[in-house]
Amino acid sequence: MREEDLVLGDGRTLHFYDMPPPGEQQLAVFWHHGTPNIGRPPEPLFALAAELGIRWIGYDRPSYGGSSERTGRDVASAAFDVERIADRLGIGRFAVMGHSGGAPHALACAALLPERVVAAVSIAGLAPPDAEGLDWFKGMGEYGAAALRAAAQGRAAREYHDTLGLEFDRAMFTSEDWEALAGPWSWFDSVVRPAVAKGPAGAIDDDVAYVTPWDFDCTRIACPVLFVHGMQDRVVPAAHSEWLAQHCRWAELWQRPDDGHLSVMNYAASSLVWLRGQLRAD
């Protein structure tokens, strides 16, 4: 995997990751990371990606890793950044995949880059904060909900919330989640540690973006979208993916009855196979 910096016209830097597979038949997949992570694509899927001819591309969202801050960024701004990276790499069409907080950013690309995004996967992702008929906070653990409620009051309130020194609530993850973290998805530690080492700015910006208008309409996504969600998720309730699947035109919903927010990543491999299939169908 190679890492590069892209300097944009506004002076910002985007740090991105590029891992082409062997051979010529490729499907480029942009990985959208969760909160707080850096953008290195998921190592547990590297072997399968090589078999499928998938070219992994990821990037650190603004204020994470090697990417500059972007004041006032929203979810929709991910589409601009991804398009700039794709242009730099000479990639015309591609797919997108996001987990947790990365999922809304993947959907932004699908909605705002209809001529370039062939398919999208959203794993354990949030619905828009103005989703009609959805009780947005219902089912969230209090630890995560408190941060998002603070973010809904503005960035200053979210920054203040971060100074309270609240103890991490281990109960927000299920026993299946902890088993996944002790197994192949121990990879998460390698992307969380460098993200939090840089400070809270990236996570704060993410939270504010999630609870303010996304500036795109999910119902206008024209490409196929797969939603994958664990029914025991205590971080992002499964009702969020249910709402999204009901409102996206070409949606498929995989609900995993025994999985939580992290253990649902055990189905990321199947999701990658699904993505490859969409390219063949296209």
Backbone bond lengths (Angstrom), bond angles and torsions (degrees), N, CA, C in turn:
res aa  C-N    CA-C-N  psi(-1)  N-CA   C-N-CA  omega(-1)  CA-C   N-CA-C  phi
1 M - - - 1.455 - - 1.522 109.78 -
2 R 1.325 115.22 132.65 1.452 118.12 176.19 1.528 109.33 -105.08
3 E 1.320 115.18 151.45 1.457 122.12 177.88 1.521 108.53 -121.57
4 E 1.319 115.64 137.92 1.460 120.45 -179.43 1.521 109.85 -141.20
5 D 1.320 115.63 162.58 1.455 122.73 173.36 1.514 108.84 -112.11
6 L 1.319 115.42 135.78 1.449 122.16 175.92 1.524 107.90 -114.75
7 V 1.321 117.15 120.52 1.457 121.71 177.96 1.527 108.03 -93.69
8 L 1.331 115.81 121.64 1.458 121.63 -176.76 1.527 111.16 -87.62
9 G 1.312 115.46 171.52 1.449 120.97 -178.08 1.513 114.08 -63.05
10 D 1.352 116.54 -26.79 1.468 119.59 178.96 1.531 112.50 -87.03
11 G 1.339 115.76 6.38 1.457 120.02 178.20 1.513 115.00 91.63
12 R 1.323 117.56 -9.19 1.461 119.89 179.01 1.528 110.60 -72.18
13 T 1.327 114.10 155.83 1.458 121.26 174.35 1.517 109.59 -111.69
14 L 1.321 116.34 133.96 1.460 122.73 170.39 1.524 107.97 -111.03
15 H 1.326 116.04 124.67 1.463 121.04 176.32 1.526 107.41 -95.96
16 F 1.358 116.02 124.08 1.461 117.93 -176.74 1.521 111.47 -130.85
17 Y 1.326 114.31 165.28 1.459 124.34 -175.10 1.528 107.87 -124.81
18 D 1.325 116.51 139.26 1.459 120.74 -176.71 1.519 108.76 -139.07
19 M 1.334 115.63 123.62 1.461 120.25 -178.45 1.528 109.85 -133.62
20 P 1.341 117.56 87.41 1.466 120.43 178.69 1.527 110.39 -72.06
21 P 1.337 116.94 146.54 1.465 120.56 175.91 1.518 109.93 -83.41
22 P 1.329 118.06 167.79 1.465 119.80 172.31 1.525 109.77 -68.65
23 G 1.304 117.43 152.58 1.462 121.03 178.07 1.516 112.46 92.03
24 E 1.333 114.81 177.06 1.456 120.65 -174.47 1.520 113.43 -101.06
25 Q 1.326 118.48 -25.50 1.462 120.81 -178.19 1.524 109.21 -80.20
26 Q 1.319 115.36 111.18 1.457 119.18 -174.10 1.524 112.09 -132.75
27 L 1.316 115.22 145.59 1.456 122.78 165.54 1.512 106.37 -120.37
28 A 1.320 116.70 118.12 1.459 120.40 177.94 1.521 109.30 -78.75
29 V 1.330 116.19 129.83 1.461 122.24 177.91 1.522 108.68 -123.95
30 F 1.317 115.95 119.91 1.463 121.20 175.66 1.522 109.05 -86.30
31 W 1.327 115.77 122.65 1.457 122.88 177.96 1.528 109.34 -90.97
32 H 1.344 116.34 129.54 1.467 122.30 178.37 1.527 108.16 -112.40
33 H 1.320 114.95 116.26 1.464 120.83 -170.98 1.523 112.83 -80.50
34 G 1.344 114.76 161.54 1.457 121.85 178.81 1.521 112.68 -83.75
35 T 1.331 114.61 -167.90 1.466 122.66 -176.66 1.522 110.37 -117.51
36 P 1.311 119.85 125.19 1.461 128.00 -11.90 1.527 109.99 -94.85
37 N 1.312 116.36 122.92 1.473 122.83 176.12 1.528 108.00 -136.58
38 I 1.314 116.10 167.34 1.453 120.40 160.76 1.525 106.79 -98.01
39 G 1.328 116.47 175.23 1.454 119.94 -168.11 1.507 117.79 -92.26
40 R 1.319 118.00 12.81 1.470 118.99 179.04 1.527 110.12 -61.42
41 P 1.333 118.91 126.87 1.469 120.96 -177.84 1.527 112.11 -59.93
42 P 1.337 116.89 160.64 1.467 121.61 -171.18 1.531 114.27 -73.39
43 E 1.312 114.91 111.01 1.462 121.03 -177.75 1.526 113.62 -58.22
44 P 1.350 120.45 -35.33 1.470 118.84 179.28 1.525 113.75 -60.36
45 L 1.331 117.86 -14.30 1.460 121.07 -179.37 1.528 113.28 -104.61
46 F 1.331 117.77 4.08 1.464 120.38 -175.07 1.532 112.12 -62.48
47 A 1.316 117.81 -45.37 1.466 119.88 -176.21 1.521 110.67 -63.99
48 L 1.320 116.98 -44.65 1.464 120.26 178.78 1.522 110.64 -64.37
49 A 1.324 116.78 -41.25 1.462 120.27 179.66 1.529 110.71 -59.13
50 A 1.323 116.89 -41.17 1.461 120.28 178.94 1.529 110.70 -63.10
51 E 1.337 116.62 -40.52 1.470 120.76 178.62 1.525 111.16 -63.84
52 L 1.325 116.48 -37.49 1.459 121.70 -175.91 1.526 112.91 -85.45
53 G 1.331 117.03 -6.26 1.454 119.68 -177.26 1.513 112.82 73.89
54 I 1.324 116.04 34.49 1.460 120.78 -178.47 1.523 110.50 -97.25
55 R 1.299 115.13 131.33 1.456 123.00 176.35 1.523 108.22 -97.76
56 W 1.319 116.41 111.74 1.462 121.36 179.69 1.531 110.38 -80.48
57 I 1.319 115.13 132.72 1.459 121.25 171.20 1.525 107.12 -133.25
58 G 1.295 116.85 132.24 1.457 121.45 175.23 1.512 109.89 -136.35
59 Y 1.311 116.20 167.37 1.463 119.11 176.44 1.516 109.53 -153.07
60 D 1.328 115.02 152.93 1.455 120.71 175.36 1.525 108.36 -79.01
61 R 1.322 117.22 120.94 1.457 118.02 174.76 1.526 110.09 -61.42
62 P 1.339 117.62 156.35 1.468 119.90 -179.09 1.525 112.72 -48.81
63 S 1.335 114.95 136.30 1.474 126.66 -178.15 1.518 113.35 80.36
64 Y 1.323 118.25 -0.91 1.463 121.42 174.73 1.530 109.36 -106.82
65 G 1.341 115.90 146.87 1.457 121.13 171.31 1.514 112.71 51.85
66 G 1.326 116.38 -124.94 1.448 121.25 -177.08 1.518 114.78 -94.19
67 S 1.331 117.99 9.03 1.463 120.94 -178.23 1.527 111.27 -95.65
68 S 1.321 115.19 143.46 1.459 121.43 -179.27 1.527 111.50 -71.23
69 E 1.308 114.68 162.40 1.461 121.06 173.38 1.526 109.97 -67.64
70 R 1.321 116.32 147.22 1.463 121.42 169.91 1.525 107.10 -127.57
71 T 1.301 116.72 104.64 1.462 121.70 -175.59 1.525 110.52 -61.00
72 G 1.335 115.46 129.69 1.459 120.69 175.63 1.509 114.84 71.21
73 R 1.321 117.85 22.08 1.468 118.60 -178.08 1.520 111.38 -62.89
74 D 1.316 115.10 147.13 1.450 120.98 175.07 1.528 109.02 -120.04
75 V 1.332 116.37 179.75 1.459 119.79 -178.27 1.526 110.61 -63.42
76 A 1.327 116.79 -39.26 1.463 121.00 -176.33 1.523 112.62 -61.88
77 S 1.324 117.36 -27.45 1.468 120.25 -175.92 1.523 112.41 -63.72
78 A 1.332 117.67 -18.27 1.468 120.11 177.53 1.522 111.42 -59.77
79 A 1.333 116.76 -33.88 1.460 119.53 -178.43 1.528 110.86 -63.24
80 F 1.325 117.06 -40.45 1.465 120.81 177.82 1.522 110.56 -61.86
81 D 1.333 116.76 -46.81 1.467 119.75 -177.35 1.525 111.65 -65.43
82 V 1.331 116.98 -42.46 1.457 120.08 179.62 1.523 110.97 -64.78
83 E 1.312 117.04 -39.88 1.461 119.55 179.59 1.523 111.10 -63.11
84 R 1.327 116.97 -38.36 1.468 119.75 178.77 1.538 110.71 -64.78
85 I 1.332 116.60 -40.78 1.470 119.63 179.12 1.523 110.29 -66.75
86 A 1.326 117.06 -43.22 1.465 120.65 178.87 1.528 110.67 -60.53
87 D 1.326 116.32 -40.98 1.465 119.51 177.85 1.529 110.85 -62.65
88 R 1.328 115.62 -42.45 1.465 120.17 179.84 1.529 111.09 -60.10
89 L 1.332 116.57 -37.34 1.460 121.35 -177.08 1.527 113.03 -89.89
90 G 1.326 117.20 -2.17 1.452 120.39 179.98 1.512 113.51 70.80
91 I 1.331 117.20 30.63 1.467 122.55 -179.02 1.525 108.89 -99.99
92 G 1.336 116.07 122.78 1.451 120.08 -179.70 1.513 113.00 -83.65
93 R 1.329 116.18 -59.23 1.473 121.11 -177.44 1.521 108.99 -117.60
94 F 1.321 115.59 150.09 1.456 120.06 -175.56 1.525 109.35 -160.73
95 A 1.325 115.14 169.12 1.460 122.41 174.40 1.523 108.66 -110.19
96 V 1.318 116.34 166.52 1.459 121.54 179.71 1.529 109.55 -132.93
97 M 1.323 115.37 145.92 1.467 121.84 177.07 1.511 108.38 -142.05
98 G 1.325 116.91 134.42 1.457 120.67 177.97 1.511 111.40 -140.48
99 H 1.334 114.81 146.44 1.462 121.33 176.22 1.519 109.23 -115.04
100 S 1.324 116.98 137.23 1.463 122.68 174.86 1.532 109.90 57.48
101 G 1.324 118.06 -122.18 1.453 120.65 179.93 1.512 114.07 -64.25
102 G 1.332 117.50 -17.71 1.457 119.92 176.71 1.514 112.98 -75.97
103 A 1.345 116.55 -22.08 1.460 119.75 -175.19 1.531 112.94 -63.82
104 P 1.356 120.26 -45.15 1.465 118.35 176.98 1.529 112.65 -59.38
105 H 1.334 117.21 -34.77 1.459 120.29 179.32 1.530 111.14 -69.28
106 A 1.326 116.87 -34.05 1.463 120.05 174.13 1.527 110.23 -65.30
107 L 1.337 116.95 -41.57 1.460 120.63 178.81 1.529 111.09 -64.51
108 A 1.336 116.98 -34.34 1.464 120.45 177.26 1.524 110.34 -59.33
109 C 1.326 116.38 -43.11 1.462 120.08 178.78 1.529 110.52 -63.70
110 A 1.338 116.80 -42.89 1.465 120.24 -179.82 1.523 111.13 -62.35
111 A 1.342 116.67 -38.56 1.463 120.58 -177.49 1.521 112.64 -76.18
112 L 1.329 117.04 -39.02 1.460 121.12 -169.85 1.525 114.05 -99.20
113 L 1.341 116.63 -11.03 1.467 120.63 178.02 1.527 109.54 -123.76
114 P 1.331 117.23 57.95 1.471 119.83 -173.04 1.517 114.26 -63.77
115 E 1.326 117.83 -24.60 1.463 120.16 -179.89 1.524 112.67 -82.45
116 R 1.338 116.25 -7.48 1.461 119.02 -174.58 1.526 113.66 -119.44
117 V 1.329 117.91 -30.62 1.463 120.71 -176.08 1.525 109.55 -91.03
118 V 1.340 116.00 121.17 1.464 120.95 -176.23 1.520 112.25 -91.02
119 A 1.329 118.18 -25.35 1.458 121.94 -179.23 1.526 108.51 -168.97
120 A 1.328 115.78 160.27 1.466 120.91 -177.33 1.523 110.22 -140.88
121 V 1.329 115.05 147.59 1.460 122.00 172.79 1.519 108.44 -124.97
122 S 1.330 115.77 128.95 1.463 123.50 176.61 1.516 107.90 -117.73
123 I 1.338 116.49 115.99 1.466 121.14 -178.68 1.521 108.88 -111.79
124 A 1.329 116.61 118.87 1.470 122.56 177.76 1.522 111.69 55.11
125 G 1.344 115.78 42.90 1.453 120.48 -173.38 1.520 114.12 -97.81
126 L 1.329 114.07 158.17 1.457 122.70 178.20 1.523 111.27 -79.00
127 A 1.338 115.04 151.95 1.458 122.81 168.11 1.524 108.89 -91.12
128 P 1.325 118.66 165.15 1.466 120.47 177.91 1.525 111.27 -60.44
129 P 1.326 117.68 149.30 1.466 120.00 -177.40 1.523 113.56 -66.65
130 D 1.331 116.51 -19.35 1.469 120.46 179.15 1.522 111.81 -103.20
131 A 1.343 116.98 23.69 1.463 121.11 -179.27 1.528 110.03 -62.07
132 E 1.304 115.55 114.66 1.470 120.52 -175.07 1.525 111.02 -67.33
133 G 1.322 115.89 128.68 1.458 121.65 177.67 1.518 114.52 87.09
134 L 1.342 118.36 -2.89 1.459 121.90 179.74 1.514 110.34 -101.60
135 D 1.321 116.85 125.32 1.464 121.51 172.69 1.525 106.28 -79.77
136 W 1.327 116.14 93.08 1.453 123.01 -162.08 1.520 113.64 -60.47
137 F 1.334 118.55 -39.46 1.462 121.81 -176.63 1.533 113.29 -91.09
138 K 1.317 117.79 -10.95 1.465 120.69 -175.32 1.528 110.89 -61.85
139 G 1.320 116.02 126.85 1.458 121.58 178.49 1.510 114.61 92.71
140 M 1.339 118.05 -7.98 1.467 120.49 176.85 1.518 110.04 -77.19
141 G 1.332 116.84 143.44 1.453 120.46 171.53 1.518 110.02 -63.62
142 E 1.308 116.87 148.93 1.456 120.91 -173.81 1.525 112.32 -63.22
143 Y 1.335 117.35 -32.81 1.464 120.70 -178.67 1.533 110.73 -60.70
144 G 1.327 116.53 -51.42 1.455 119.83 -179.74 1.513 112.60 -72.03
145 A 1.339 116.30 -38.79 1.468 119.72 -179.07 1.518 111.48 -63.06
146 A 1.325 117.08 -36.52 1.466 120.38 -178.51 1.531 110.70 -63.06
147 A 1.328 117.06 -41.14 1.462 120.22 179.19 1.518 110.92 -65.22
148 L 1.333 117.06 -40.39 1.459 120.39 -179.16 1.530 111.28 -72.39
149 R 1.324 117.39 -35.42 1.476 119.78 175.95 1.523 110.06 -64.73
150 A 1.325 116.72 -38.19 1.463 119.70 176.74 1.521 110.12 -65.24
151 A 1.336 117.01 -42.07 1.459 120.95 -179.95 1.524 111.47 -61.95
152 A 1.328 116.41 -32.58 1.458 120.17 179.46 1.527 111.91 -65.63
153 Q 1.348 116.93 -18.28 1.459 121.16 176.84 1.529 111.99 -88.86
154 G 1.325 116.71 -3.61 1.460 120.85 178.23 1.514 112.01 120.10
155 R 1.318 115.49 166.85 1.467 120.33 -175.40 1.521 112.20 -63.94
156 A 1.328 117.42 -37.23 1.467 119.67 -179.28 1.524 110.68 -63.05
157 A 1.327 116.65 -41.14 1.465 120.27 178.90 1.522 110.64 -65.82
158 R 1.335 116.77 -38.60 1.468 119.88 178.62 1.529 110.28 -67.89
159 E 1.320 117.69 -38.19 1.464 120.68 176.55 1.521 110.68 -63.21
160 Y 1.324 116.63 -42.51 1.464 119.74 179.08 1.527 110.31 -63.43
161 H 1.322 116.60 -41.32 1.469 120.16 178.94 1.519 110.53 -56.91
162 D 1.315 117.06 -35.57 1.455 120.94 -177.72 1.524 112.18 -70.22
163 T 1.318 117.55 -20.62 1.467 120.93 -179.82 1.526 112.29 -85.05
164 L 1.330 118.27 -5.81 1.464 121.08 -174.97 1.523 112.38 -73.92
165 G 1.328 116.05 -16.58 1.461 119.79 177.36 1.517 113.76 66.41
166 L 1.331 117.44 35.28 1.462 121.09 -179.19 1.523 110.34 -66.24
167 E 1.299 115.86 138.20 1.468 120.92 -178.93 1.522 110.17 -73.05
168 F 1.318 115.84 135.52 1.461 121.09 178.55 1.518 110.52 -57.61
169 D 1.308 116.42 133.68 1.459 122.28 -178.65 1.529 109.53 -94.28
170 R 1.322 117.00 102.66 1.458 121.11 -178.34 1.525 112.16 -63.32
171 A 1.329 116.94 -21.44 1.466 120.19 -178.14 1.523 112.52 -72.67
172 M 1.332 117.50 -9.06 1.465 118.38 177.13 1.526 110.90 -68.13
173 F 1.332 116.95 -20.05 1.454 121.57 175.02 1.530 109.26 -106.01
174 T 1.311 116.48 141.19 1.458 122.01 179.43 1.527 110.46 -79.57
175 S 1.322 116.21 171.23 1.469 119.70 176.84 1.523 110.40 -61.96
176 E 1.339 117.17 -34.03 1.466 120.65 176.45 1.528 111.05 -65.68
177 D 1.338 116.38 -36.54 1.462 119.94 176.37 1.523 110.83 -61.72
178 W 1.326 116.24 -46.31 1.464 119.58 -177.86 1.528 110.80 -66.23
179 E 1.324 117.25 -33.53 1.467 120.40 176.10 1.531 110.34 -65.33
180 A 1.328 116.51 -41.08 1.464 120.03 178.34 1.523 110.84 -63.27
181 L 1.336 116.78 -39.92 1.465 120.95 179.24 1.525 112.06 -67.54
182 A 1.321 116.65 -26.66 1.464 120.31 178.44 1.526 111.67 -84.91
183 G 1.332 116.42 -11.02 1.451 121.34 -178.24 1.518 111.70 -109.29
184 P 1.342 117.26 -132.88 1.473 119.95 -174.83 1.515 114.01 -62.97
185 W 1.323 117.14 -25.54 1.468 118.90 -178.68 1.521 112.88 -91.56
186 S 1.338 115.76 18.31 1.466 120.08 166.95 1.524 109.54 -61.41
187 W 1.334 116.24 -14.90 1.467 122.20 174.32 1.531 111.78 -51.01
188 F 1.319 117.48 -31.91 1.464 119.78 -178.18 1.529 111.99 -54.53
189 D 1.322 116.40 -33.53 1.465 119.11 -179.54 1.527 111.19 -59.51
190 S 1.324 117.15 -33.63 1.465 121.23 -176.89 1.519 112.80 -73.76
191 V 1.336 117.62 -17.16 1.470 119.72 178.37 1.530 112.24 -108.11
192 V 1.333 116.17 -20.12 1.471 118.77 176.90 1.527 110.83 -78.89
193 R 1.327 117.17 -45.72 1.471 120.09 -175.15 1.536 112.97 -57.04
194 P 1.334 119.87 -49.99 1.468 118.08 178.90 1.526 113.08 -67.39
195 A 1.324 116.95 -24.78 1.464 119.34 178.15 1.523 111.19 -70.32
196 V 1.335 117.23 -46.42 1.465 119.59 -178.15 1.526 111.24 -76.10
197 A 1.335 116.90 -23.61 1.464 119.70 179.29 1.519 111.42 -64.28
198 K 1.314 116.93 -27.35 1.461 120.66 -179.13 1.526 112.15 -79.68
199 G 1.340 116.94 -12.90 1.459 120.14 -179.43 1.525 111.32 114.05
200 P 1.327 117.27 178.59 1.463 121.53 -172.22 1.517 115.41 -87.33
201 A 1.333 119.22 -2.52 1.468 120.37 -170.72 1.518 112.64 -57.61
202 G 1.335 118.11 -43.72 1.452 120.60 -178.47 1.516 112.12 -62.62
203 A 1.329 116.49 -45.30 1.463 120.53 -179.72 1.521 111.28 -65.99
204 I 1.327 116.82 -38.69 1.464 120.30 178.20 1.523 110.13 -63.80
205 D 1.326 116.94 -46.91 1.461 120.34 178.07 1.525 111.23 -59.95
206 D 1.334 116.75 -41.19 1.462 120.68 177.61 1.526 110.78 -58.44
207 D 1.331 116.39 -52.01 1.464 120.19 -176.10 1.520 111.66 -59.74
208 V 1.329 116.78 -42.31 1.461 119.64 178.33 1.526 110.30 -63.14
209 A 1.331 116.74 -39.84 1.463 120.19 179.82 1.528 111.87 -64.82
210 Y 1.328 117.00 -38.03 1.468 119.90 -177.50 1.520 112.46 -64.11
211 V 1.331 117.14 -34.14 1.469 120.61 -171.70 1.527 113.31 -102.70
212 T 1.322 117.71 5.97 1.459 121.99 174.47 1.530 108.10 -113.80
213 P 1.336 118.42 163.17 1.474 119.97 -175.75 1.525 112.39 -51.03
214 W 1.324 115.02 135.54 1.456 120.98 -176.25 1.531 112.86 -80.20
215 D 1.302 117.58 -16.42 1.469 122.56 179.17 1.525 113.67 64.99
216 F 1.324 116.35 28.25 1.457 121.42 167.24 1.517 107.58 -155.79
217 D 1.327 115.63 160.79 1.456 122.19 -174.93 1.522 109.60 -108.16
218 C 1.325 116.28 113.46 1.469 120.26 -179.31 1.525 111.88 -60.08
219 T 1.320 117.56 -29.86 1.464 120.29 -177.16 1.527 111.64 -69.61
220 R 1.319 117.52 -12.42 1.462 121.24 -178.76 1.529 112.82 -96.90
221 I 1.326 117.37 3.74 1.466 119.86 177.06 1.523 108.50 -66.90
222 A 1.327 116.53 123.04 1.461 120.88 -172.68 1.523 113.56 -97.19
223 C 1.334 118.45 -16.91 1.468 120.77 -177.01 1.527 110.14 -90.59
224 P 1.331 118.10 164.45 1.460 120.36 175.24 1.529 110.94 -63.98
225 V 1.334 115.77 139.86 1.461 121.72 179.18 1.526 108.74 -131.26
226 L 1.327 115.82 131.03 1.457 121.71 174.68 1.517 108.80 -105.77
227 F 1.331 116.74 126.94 1.455 122.91 175.15 1.528 108.47 -108.49
228 V 1.335 115.96 127.57 1.467 122.52 -179.52 1.520 107.45 -123.31
229 H 1.319 116.93 128.04 1.466 118.70 -176.44 1.521 110.80 -149.67
230 G 1.334 115.91 139.13 1.447 122.16 173.45 1.522 109.98 -83.65
231 M 1.305 116.45 131.42 1.465 120.34 -176.67 1.522 112.80 -71.26
232 Q 1.341 117.29 -15.21 1.470 120.96 178.64 1.530 112.02 -98.47
233 D 1.326 117.73 12.52 1.464 122.52 -176.23 1.525 110.83 -62.64
234 R 1.342 116.67 123.14 1.461 122.28 179.08 1.530 112.48 -104.03
235 V 1.326 116.14 -0.30 1.466 121.15 178.53 1.525 109.82 -97.26
236 V 1.336 115.72 -54.65 1.461 122.21 173.67 1.526 106.95 -122.83
237 P 1.317 118.44 108.27 1.464 120.23 -177.08 1.528 112.27 -58.98
238 A 1.322 115.18 147.47 1.463 121.14 -176.98 1.521 112.72 -60.55
239 A 1.324 117.11 -21.59 1.466 120.46 179.42 1.528 111.56 -60.23
240 H 1.327 117.84 -24.71 1.471 120.59 179.33 1.525 110.69 -65.38
241 S 1.326 117.50 -46.81 1.465 119.53 178.30 1.524 111.27 -69.69
242 E 1.325 116.89 -33.10 1.464 119.60 176.89 1.531 110.10 -61.00
243 W 1.334 116.19 -44.68 1.473 120.17 179.27 1.525 110.02 -62.62
244 L 1.329 116.99 -46.03 1.457 120.74 -178.91 1.526 111.68 -61.73
245 A 1.324 116.84 -42.97 1.460 120.56 -179.50 1.525 111.45 -63.99
246 Q 1.310 116.33 -32.22 1.465 120.40 178.66 1.528 112.36 -73.32
247 H 1.332 116.17 -23.35 1.462 119.41 -172.81 1.526 114.24 -108.60
248 C 1.325 118.68 -7.12 1.458 121.08 175.31 1.526 108.82 -96.15
249 R 1.310 116.80 140.16 1.463 121.82 -170.38 1.525 113.25 -66.04
250 W 1.335 117.17 -42.90 1.459 121.00 -174.37 1.528 109.15 -117.89
251 A 1.327 115.07 62.66 1.460 120.50 -172.55 1.525 112.41 -105.99
252 E 1.324 113.81 146.18 1.462 122.47 171.68 1.526 106.50 -128.19
253 L 1.324 117.15 138.21 1.465 121.97 -176.01 1.519 109.78 -121.63
254 W 1.360 115.13 122.50 1.456 121.17 172.94 1.519 107.98 -108.88
255 Q 1.305 117.19 114.90 1.458 121.85 178.01 1.521 109.09 -106.20
256 R 1.339 115.47 128.45 1.459 121.12 -177.71 1.528 107.88 -107.40
257 P 1.331 118.06 107.47 1.466 121.03 -169.05 1.518 115.63 -62.61
258 D 1.333 118.77 -28.70 1.462 120.92 -174.14 1.520 113.95 -104.05
259 D 1.316 118.29 2.66 1.462 120.55 -171.30 1.517 113.56 -103.58
260 G 1.345 113.13 153.72 1.447 121.35 176.56 1.517 110.99 -106.10
261 H 1.324 115.84 -153.41 1.458 121.79 -171.42 1.530 112.94 -72.03
262 L 1.328 117.39 -32.72 1.459 121.09 -177.96 1.521 112.40 -102.94
263 S 1.316 117.66 -38.64 1.468 119.49 -178.26 1.519 111.68 -65.14
264 V 1.332 117.72 -21.42 1.466 119.84 176.92 1.528 111.25 -63.06
265 M 1.341 117.00 -18.26 1.462 120.01 176.66 1.527 112.27 -66.96
266 N 1.320 117.46 -11.70 1.459 119.70 172.78 1.531 111.19 -62.61
267 Y 1.335 117.10 -16.77 1.460 121.92 179.39 1.522 111.84 -102.00
268 A 1.338 116.63 8.08 1.464 119.78 177.53 1.525 111.28 -65.44
269 A 1.332 117.07 -33.33 1.464 119.90 179.09 1.527 110.52 -62.80
270 S 1.328 116.79 -45.70 1.463 120.32 177.46 1.520 110.96 -62.53
271 S 1.329 116.40 -34.53 1.462 121.12 178.03 1.523 111.06 -65.50
272 L 1.332 115.88 -36.97 1.453 120.31 178.93 1.532 110.60 -66.75
273 V 1.319 116.25 -39.88 1.467 120.49 175.41 1.525 109.87 -61.60
274 W 1.338 115.84 -42.02 1.474 120.43 177.24 1.530 110.48 -58.97
275 L 1.334 117.25 -44.06 1.467 121.20 179.51 1.523 110.98 -59.51
276 R 1.323 116.27 -45.58 1.475 120.37 -179.34 1.513 110.26 -60.94
277 G 1.322 116.14 -37.49 1.447 120.47 178.51 1.514 113.45 -65.23
278 Q 1.313 116.92 -33.04 1.459 120.44 178.22 1.520 111.28 -66.02
279 L 1.328 117.44 -34.65 1.460 119.94 177.64 1.516 110.34 -66.17
280 R 1.328 117.44 -42.23 1.458 120.01 179.05 1.521 110.65 -63.37
281 A 1.369 114.88 -40.23 1.454 118.83 179.06 1.510 110.98 -66.10
282 D 1.336 116.36 -33.76 1.476 122.35 -178.26 1.522 110.26 -67.88
